Amino acid sequence: MTPADRVTQTLARYLVNARADNLPQAVRDHAVRTFVNWMGCAVGASRHEAVEIAIAALAPFGGPAQATVLGRAVKVDVLSAALFNGISSHVFDFDDTHLKTVIHPAGPVASAILALAEYRPVSGKEFIHALALGIETECRIGNAVYPDHYDIGWHITGTAGVFGAAAAAGKLLGLDEQQMTWALGLAATQPVGLREMFGTMTKSFHPGRAAQNGLLSALLAARGYTSSEQGIEAKRGWANVMSTHRNYAEITEGLGERHESLLNSYKPFACGIVIHPAIDGCIQLRNEHALEAGAIASVLLKVHPLVLELTGKRTPQTGLDGKFSVYHSAAVAIIDGRAGEYQYSDAAVHDTATVQLRDKVTAEIDPTMPADAVHITITLTSGERLEKHVEHAIGSIERPMTHADLTAKFTDLVEPILGGEHAARLLEAGWKMESIDNIATLADLARPVEKT
Amino acid sequence: MTPADRVTQTLARYLVNARADNLPQAVRDHAVRTFVNWMGCAVGASRHEAVEIAIAALAPFGGPAQATVLGRAVKVDVLSAALFNGISSHVFDFDDTHLKTVIHPAGPVASAILALAEYRPVSGKEFIHALALGIETECRIGNAVYPDHYDIGWHITGTAGVFGAAAAAGKLLGLDEQQMTWALGLAATQPVGLREMFGTMTKSFHPGRAAQNGLLSALLAARGYTSSEQGIEAKRGWANVMSTHRNYAEITEGLGERHESLLNSYKPFACGIVIHPAIDGCIQLRNEHALEAGAIASVLLKVHPLVLELTGKRTPQTGLDGKFSVYHSAAVAIIDGRAGEYQYSDAAVHDTATVQLRDKVTAEIDPTMPADAVHITITLTSGERLEKHVEHAIGSIERPMTHADLTAKFTDLVEPILGGEHAARLLEAGWKMESIDNIATLADLARPVEKT
């Protein structure tokens, strides 16, 4: 066999032999940030209709109360928890993004292994290691086929994510090399997700089902359910069948040395990434000048062409519409100083002050403007002009969210569900998760006291 | 929208509006044959290692005892039963085949709806209707993309089968047109199965997981979980993403008039279809001449080229090897007059008389021989020569298995698991399934009395 024939085996061997002690501090820190951000998203969306429907539809068939649906009081079986948490963590489109592949890494991986960890106790340190390995696995496999695989129409978070879930769950289950190879084979045969589903609840189903499929793969392989040993690279394996382009070196080279998880990023705002520069700049101007909406005569945004193509809605009618309106987004940024889920509620898009300011916002395409940049000019009723040029929006690799930013985002999402004091305790435990003896205590903290 | 934009909707509308009373008698009869054959395969393989492993791996997470794993005493939840029965019904590779697409139609569909019917009572008549609709759905979708989709590397039984399961389960759940469209969308986003998995337990996982995915799709859609309304035909929908060729007329034209399920066929022998003509001819010669192995000097088979390419093993060492040996297969056909699972056991390939006769069998390629034909010359020790030309092997569309053939196959498979009298009762109920008030009584009969 040549190296190109041993992609799955090489990856499996790395996963099996990797040791938590060898994981660099920077990777560990990033994994914690990823997990805290993921928890916030999942708790925040735990009452979303998509989550409610999925739980209600499957409740009659569920198993023992083993694992937490983040933000909800009633436990479900491990496999069901993986599905539900994967749905809720993605349904706000507010989770982490590996920008090179547009994979949302945490959904498939964290959903699978947190549920598993509530059934099979594991330390925070080992959990973080498994999380990092899972993210590394899915992002590397994504790199090997991006962008062709995505362009064809696959929702790469579900199709590559299933490998991440299998790898991480397999690591926590202690699979040997043969079993890990089979787990990756079982994952390969269960890709989830067509991009056609974007705009419907099925989009958030993808990371949920990928989590569940990957976990199932690892559970079956652990018992000896056989599969291909070349699931990724075989002639009729995953990469050849699902992509017109493949670069296996992205999967097999520099394992343990180059860490894709360091390229993971977090969204500061609960909307598509193209309008983040405008929101960022408006918030900066607001804070620097203690801006009041009533003092503003006009807001002019010079934006990348995609901004108006994707988010040009002048008069949004629903909260979801608001996510596709750069005008609404600029208005809430100036009035509220933020753009979280509340700013994209149905109430928020009909708020009188917001509507008045929104109507003063105009946007012009500037073909030379980079995608993560914006130029903003605010003219006050006094005639004064305020300018702000944003080179890289907050949340980008170049300007990552700070610890304080992530804390504020988490709090915004979790407080309405768990209450302020409870949210603070969960967050504190999250930041310290590496020192927790049994990671299940974190899941326990993510359930409200009241039954829901 | 043009007709090509309404493929999913057209199919959903047909499924929702179809009435059992309008199903032609020939289609109903074929559905019964399909179901009886499927039950036999599933009960027969119910103790196979793949089934044992899957059940053991997932038992800790399973739900209430709602549905039967055919041939086993302990019930599992509905979704788990769909998976396990899908695995067991395919693991012998002895189930039904829609030859135009090489889809094995019953696995995904019957596994999903028998489990559902144990939870939501349904009459035999309505059950058969749903089964026929599910088979029609998966075979038509298969037709639309075959052979390109299969050639790329997809195991079409899993990738098209998921639609069949969703359609049939959706019919039994009483979905309206909107819900059925969503169920098909959720199915589209969950294809299962790469051909790379052939030769491993994961092959039989495909119809099982397709059954489960389709059932899950219908359950979610029934509660209002939204999905694409053009899951099959959209630019980034199932057919465009998963095939280089598409013919949507195969899906939408002649619904209710042309029935693909009439083209379903059943395997008389527990091995690859290419050696069926040789087995068929040897059994005929044996029965016509009361042949004894000791009286045979040589057996010469003139065969289609694929026979030696796929099944040319001279000295099989395991039962599974035996399935890839035309020599072993001819020998057991002459000695036992059959080629069921027993003839492909480890013991059978080492049986002295079988080995002696096997060594007298030779095979010659005849490039003019059709794939379902063979010419056999048996020379006796007396010098007498016996000849048999098989034009179409038993089990082909041209020479379907008779009621008696299917009965014998069922009995062979089920007797070792349930015992003779119990097997006969299950078979009798199966043939009369259309008149059963609650199809769950059939599932009840498929469980042994002893706990296993």
Contacts between the chains, C-beta under 8 A, distances in Angstrom:
chain1	res1	chain2	res2	distance
A	50	B	225	6.8
A	53	B	220	6.9
A	53	B	223	4.7
A	53	B	224	5.6
A	53	B	225	4.8
A	54	B	220	6.4
A	54	B	225	6.4
A	56	B	223	5.6
A	57	B	219	4.8
A	57	B	220	5.0
A	57	B	222	6.8
A	57	B	223	4.1
A	57	B	225	6.7
A	58	B	79	7.7
A	58	B	216	7.6
A	58	B	219	6.7
A	58	B	220	7.8
A	60	B	63	7.6
A	60	B	64	7.7
A	60	B	78	7.7
A	60	B	119	7.4
A	61	B	63	4.6
A	61	B	64	7.5
A	61	B	66	7.2
A	61	B	77	4.5
A	61	B	78	5.2
A	61	B	79	4.9
A	61	B	80	7.9
A	62	B	63	5.0
A	62	B	77	7.6
A	63	B	60	7.6
A	63	B	61	4.6
A	63	B	62	5.0
A	63	B	63	4.8
A	63	B	77	7.2
A	64	B	60	7.7
A	64	B	61	7.5
A	66	B	61	7.2
A	77	B	61	4.5
A	77	B	62	7.6
A	77	B	63	7.1
A	78	B	60	7.7
A	78	B	61	5.2
A	79	B	58	7.7
A	79	B	61	4.9
A	80	B	61	7.9
A	119	B	60	7.4
A	152	B	236	7.9
A	152	B	241	5.6
A	153	B	235	7.4
A	153	B	236	3.3
A	153	B	237	7.5
A	153	B	240	6.5
A	153	B	241	4.0
A	154	B	241	6.6
A	155	B	189	7.9
A	158	B	189	7.8
A	182	B	200	8.0
A	185	B	196	7.9
A	185	B	197	6.8
A	185	B	200	7.4
A	185	B	202	6.3
A	186	B	202	5.9
A	186	B	205	7.1
A	188	B	194	6.2
A	188	B	196	7.5
A	189	B	155	7.8
A	189	B	158	7.8
A	189	B	192	6.4
A	189	B	193	5.5
A	189	B	194	4.9
A	189	B	196	7.8
A	189	B	197	5.3
A	189	B	202	5.7
A	189	B	205	7.3
A	189	B	206	6.9
A	190	B	192	5.9
A	190	B	209	6.7
A	191	B	191	7.0
A	192	B	189	6.4
A	192	B	190	5.9
A	193	B	189	5.6
A	194	B	188	6.2
A	194	B	189	4.9
A	194	B	228	7.7
A	194	B	231	7.4
A	194	B	236	5.8
A	194	B	237	6.2
A	194	B	238	6.5
A	194	B	241	5.8
A	195	B	236	4.4
A	196	B	185	7.9
A	196	B	188	7.5
A	196	B	189	7.8
A	196	B	228	4.9
A	196	B	230	6.9
A	196	B	231	6.5
A	196	B	234	4.3
A	196	B	235	7.3
A	196	B	236	4.3
A	196	B	237	4.5
A	196	B	241	7.9
A	197	B	185	6.8
A	197	B	189	5.3
A	197	B	227	6.1
A	197	B	228	5.3
A	197	B	231	7.7
A	200	B	182	8.0
A	200	B	185	7.4
A	200	B	226	4.4
A	200	B	227	5.0
A	200	B	228	5.9
A	201	B	225	5.2
A	201	B	226	4.5
A	201	B	227	7.0
A	202	B	185	6.3
A	202	B	186	5.9
A	202	B	189	5.7
A	202	B	225	7.4
A	202	B	226	7.0
A	202	B	227	4.2
A	202	B	228	6.8
A	205	B	186	7.1
A	205	B	189	7.3
A	205	B	220	7.7
A	205	B	225	7.4
A	206	B	189	7.0
A	209	B	190	6.7
A	216	B	58	7.6
A	219	B	57	4.8
A	219	B	58	6.7
A	220	B	53	6.9
A	220	B	54	6.4
A	220	B	57	5.0
A	220	B	58	7.8
A	220	B	205	7.8
A	222	B	57	6.8
A	223	B	53	4.7
A	223	B	56	5.7
A	223	B	57	4.2
A	224	B	53	5.6
A	225	B	50	6.8
A	225	B	53	4.8
A	225	B	54	6.4
A	225	B	57	6.7
A	225	B	201	5.2
A	225	B	202	7.4
A	225	B	205	7.4
A	226	B	200	4.5
A	226	B	201	4.5
A	226	B	202	7.0
A	227	B	197	6.1
A	227	B	200	5.1
A	227	B	201	7.0
A	227	B	202	4.2
A	228	B	194	7.7
A	228	B	196	4.9
A	228	B	197	5.3
A	228	B	200	5.9
A	228	B	202	6.8
A	230	B	196	6.9
A	231	B	194	7.4
A	231	B	196	6.5
A	231	B	197	7.7
A	234	B	196	4.3
A	235	B	153	7.3
A	235	B	196	7.3
A	236	B	152	7.9
A	236	B	153	3.3
A	236	B	194	5.8
A	236	B	195	4.4
A	236	B	196	4.3
A	237	B	153	7.5
A	237	B	194	6.2
A	237	B	196	4.5
A	238	B	194	6.5
A	240	B	153	6.6
A	241	B	152	5.6
A	241	B	153	4.0
A	241	B	154	6.5
A	241	B	194	5.8
A	241	B	196	7.9
